[in-house]
Amino acid sequence: MMKKALLFLFLAIPFVLVAQMPKLERVEPAFWWAGMKNPKLQLLVHGKDIGKTEVKIENTDVTLEKINRVDNPNYLFLDLLISANAKAGKFEISFSYNGKKYAQYTYELKVRNAGQQQFQGVTNKDFIYLIMPDRFANGDSKNDVVKGMNETALNRDSMYYRHGGDLKGITSKLDYLQELGVTALWLNPVLENNQPKTSYHGYANTENYKIDPRFGTNEDYKQLVIDCHQRGIKMIKDLVHNHFGTEHFTIKDMPTKDWVHQWPNYTKTTYREQVHFDPYVAKSDKDLMLNGWFDRHMPDLNQNNEFVKNYLTQSHIWWIEYADLDGFRLDTYAYNDAKFMAEWGERIIEEYPKFTFFGETWVHGVPNQAFFTKGNKINQGLDTQLQGVTDFQTLWGINEALNGKFGWTDGVVRLYNTLANDYMYEDPTRNVVFLDNHDISRFYSVVGEDFDKYKSGIACLLTTRGIPQMYYGTEILMKNYANPDGLVRSDFAGGWPSDKMNKFVASGRTEKENDAFNYVKKLANYRKNNEVLQTGKLIQFIPEDGIYVYFRYNDAKKVMMLMNGNTEAKTLKTIRFNEMILGSKKAKNVITDELLNDITQINIPAKTTLVLELQ
């Protein structure tokens, strides 16, 4: 039985809505495709008293296997079996009550996406650029405010309100991104978020099949992906399995009493990932972490409910097929049910074997992070199917290498030790390496606005193992601390017609901003054009005297990185690295193109990472 507090939260509003609800409010997914590998499809049908009706499908190649009636009479879940012989086309789904026609829906099976060869996944050959759509560029001022939505305020002076950035704005800046060397875009969630407050970030979606109209339309999103693909840029969609927003129609009018995790009073998760692997865990602690709500406006979905599982998974498959996507980023991964996420991963790969996805694992310690990755290498008890993670451990290793003082486990040794633990992963090259994102302090601020440290960190990001990811504006020295997080989500200057400065062009940037942009551009494009920094093997040497040396190599090339974590310049004799240098006497500085004619000893400026291509 639901408690009084939850009855008030979820059910007081729906009674008003139901009276106005049409007999057939929606069918989701609204259409599907013929020829999918999985022949099963479950339709969610929502409408006033639709659960009291009988259903008939008029298509000999589509079988209605089961009509699932649930607690709420405003829902039906229809299990369909689509024959391998089914052709693209339309057919009728009829709903009747007491022998009389109640409602009808024309369903369509479409031809599968002709561009599905693009499903190549996002790999260590890519360079990801993360964009918060509301804060990047405004390409269509007509959709800044949409009548009828809960949040209609537009205030660029406030970090909490919408600013008007959209999909067409991103499209207008693809030249800029291509010049920078970007090969994949990750957009913070773009599904409709019709929450009454702070809806700009997108992480409390209220629709699963609809782009937020303040960003554009489904067609705009699909066109953005097409435009990106034409430039060799992939698209990553940000997904949230853990929760919906309180304004989601399945929350306001829940299909079943156990659609979300219920508590007598509002109960928040503990954010303690250890409950997944702690051999001594208390059941109450595990329940609280996994079933508690992430926030008041983010009801925690019950991923043991078969209808919830199907609804989520099918919507994700729908977007891959509809928009020709290349990858997923999975938000709040550790808060999900592990068994469900493994099943979800299997279903995605079953349909799209080359598709890739990585999870947000904001946890502490390499073992904690590795636990969530695929392979069942460290006694997980199941194969999570999670190919890679957002690598917070390497982030903190880089930060310590730049800001810490050299010691047995400190300074550059922290980074070395972090990568030495890569044996815990099935494949650490799938991890996404980053310096900042929408939730944490901007990198330039983290290094104290020290430009030498900034460039050293960028060099490490683009030369270490894994998939590098850059947060929008890092390349032009955007700064601030995530206290609160809205401070690191500022607008990209020049993305709005009224902006006085335009940082998208060299003439609008300061000398230092241009220096930063050109540094990223030079190294990112070198990486883009040289497989040695993409898929090349890595070998690292134990740091000495505050200097960390590592190599990336393949049969064609060797690149040597020398990170000086000291506040003074150092001269390093290289005889210790002969097993990798192997008689090479010269090297080219990748950034400056300067040729070093003698590399028996190398001068490394303070707080600098040199990137040298051995000749």
Residue, then its C-alpha position, 0 to 999 in steps of 0.5 A: m500500500m502506498k503511504k499518505a505522503l506518496l499518495f499526495l505527491f503522485l496521485a492528487i494531481p492525476f485525478v484532475l488530469v484523468a478527467q481531461m484525458p482522452k480515450l487514447e492519450r498516447v502509444e509508445p513507442a509511437f512506431w517501430w521498424a520491420g526487420m529488427k533482430n528482436p521480434k518482440l515489442q511491448l507497447l505502452v498505451h495510456g488513455k482514460d480507462i483504456g485498461k478496460t478495453e479489448v484489443k485487436i490488431e489487424n496485421t497477419d505478420v504482427t501477433l498480439e501475444k498478451i494484453n497486460r492489465v495493470d493496477n491503473p486502468n488508464y494503462l495497457f501494456l501490449d506484447l507484440l511478436i513481429s514476424a521476420n516476414a513483416k514488411a514496412g507499412k501501417f496497420e490498425i490497433s483497435f480498442s473496444y468496450n462492451g463490443k463498441k469501438y472505443a479508440q483506434y491507433t494506426y501503427e507503423l513499421k518503418v524501413r530500418n535506418a539506411g545509415q545504420q552502417q554508422f553504428q561504429g561506436v565511440t572508441n579510443k580513436d575519438f576525441i569527445y567534446l561535451i556540450m550543455p545545449d542550453r549554454f552553448a549557442n542559440g540558433d533559434s530564438k523562437n523556441d527560447v520560451v514555449k507556451g504551456m511548459n512549466e518553466t517559461a522564464l528565460n534569464r541568462d543572468s541566472m545560473y538556474y534558469r534557461h538561457g536559450g541554447d539549442l540544437k540549431g545553435i550546436t549545428s551552427k558551430l560544427d565548423y569550430l568543433q571540426e577545426l578543434g579536432v573533435t570526432a564525437l559530441w556528447l550532449n547533456p540530456v536533450l529529452e523534454n524536461n518539463q520540470p518547474k525549476t532548473s530544467y535546463h540541465g536535462y537530467a530529470n526527463t519528463e518524456n522518453y521519445k521527445i526532444d525538449p521543444r526548447f532545444g528543437t524537435n526530434e527532426d532537428y536532433k536527427q538532422l544534427v546527427i546527419d550533419c555531424h556524420q557528414r563531418g566525421i563526428k559521432m553522436i553520443k546520447d546521454l541517458v538516465h536509467n535511474h529516475f524520471g522527473t516528477e512531471h513525467f506522465t508515468i509518475k503523475d499517473m503511475p501504471t503500477k504501485d511499484w513503478v517507483h521505489q516507495w518510502p513512507n516519507y521522502t528518502k534520499t539515497t546515501y550515494r555510497e557505491q560500496v554497497h555493491f561490493d562490500p562483502y559485509v554490507a547490511k541489507s538496509d544500507k544496500d536498499l537505501m543506496l539503490n532505492g533511495w531517491f537521487d533528489r526530491h524531483m527525481p523519483d527512483l525507478n523500480q528496475n525490477n518491474e518488467f514494464v519499467k525495464n521494457y519501457l526504458t530499454q525500448s526507448h533507447i533502442w528507438w533512439i539508436e535506430y531513429a537518429d543513427l546514434d553512435g554511443f551512449r553515456l549512462d548517467t548515475y550508473a552506480y545507482n541502478d540495479a546491476k542485474f537490470m543494467a547487465e540485461w540492458g547492455e545485452r539487449i543493446i549489443e544484441e541489436y547493435p553489436k558495434f554500439t558502445f556505451f560508458g557509465e558515469t561512476w563518480v566513485h573513489g578508488v580504482p577497485n570501486q570504479a573497475f567493479f562496474t566494468k564488464g568482464n567479471k574480472i574482480n569477483q563481481g558475480l555477473d558481467t555488467q556489460l559496461q564497456g567503459v567508465t568516466d575515469f574519475q581515478t585518472l582525473w584525480g591522478i592528473n590533478e595530483a600530478l599537476n598540483g601535488k608535491f612529489g613523494w612516494t605516493d604523491g605528485v606524479v606518482r599518483l598518476y603512475n599508480t592509478l594507471a598501474n592498476d589498469y589490470m583490473y579492467e577487461d579493457p582500460t582503453r574504453n575508459v573516458v579520460f577527462l579534466d572537467n565536466h558539468d558537475i565538477s570545477r573547471f580545469y583551469s581553476v583547479v590548476g590555479e589558472d596556471f597556464d603551464k599546468y593547464k597545457s601540461g594537463i591537456a597534453c596528458l589528456l590527449t596522450t594517455r590511454g583511453i578516450p579523451q573528453m573535453y568540456y565545452g570552453t576548456e579550450i578557451l580557458m573558461k573557469n570557475y568552481a562547482n560551488p554551486d555547479g551552475l557556476v561551471r555551466s556558463d554560456f559560451a561567449g559568442g553563442w548568442p547574437s547579442d553577445k559582445m564577445n565571440k570566442f568562437v573566432a580567433s579575433g574574439r579571443t584574448e592572446k592567452e585564449n588563442d594560445a590555449f585553443n591552438y595548443v588543444k587544436k594542434l595536439a588534438n589534430y595530431r592525435k586524430n591523424n596518428e593512430v599511435l596516440q589512439t590505439g598505440k600501446l602504453i608503457q610507463f616508467i616509475p617516476e623519479d625526481g618529480i618526472y613521469v615518463y611514458f610512451r605510446y607506440n605501435d609498429a609505425k611510430k613511438v611518441m615519448m611523453l615527459m611530465n615535469g611535475n616540479t616548479e623548476a626546469k629539469t634536465l633528464k638523461t634518457i639512458r634509462f629509457n633505452e628499451m623504448i628509445l632503441g637507438s633513436k637519436k632525434a625527436k620532433n616536438v609535436i607542439t612546436d615542430e622543433l627538431l631535437n637533434d640529440i635526445t641523450q638528455i632532454n631539458i624539460p621546463a617547469k610544470t610541462t609535459l613534452v610530447l616528442e615523436l621519436q625520429 
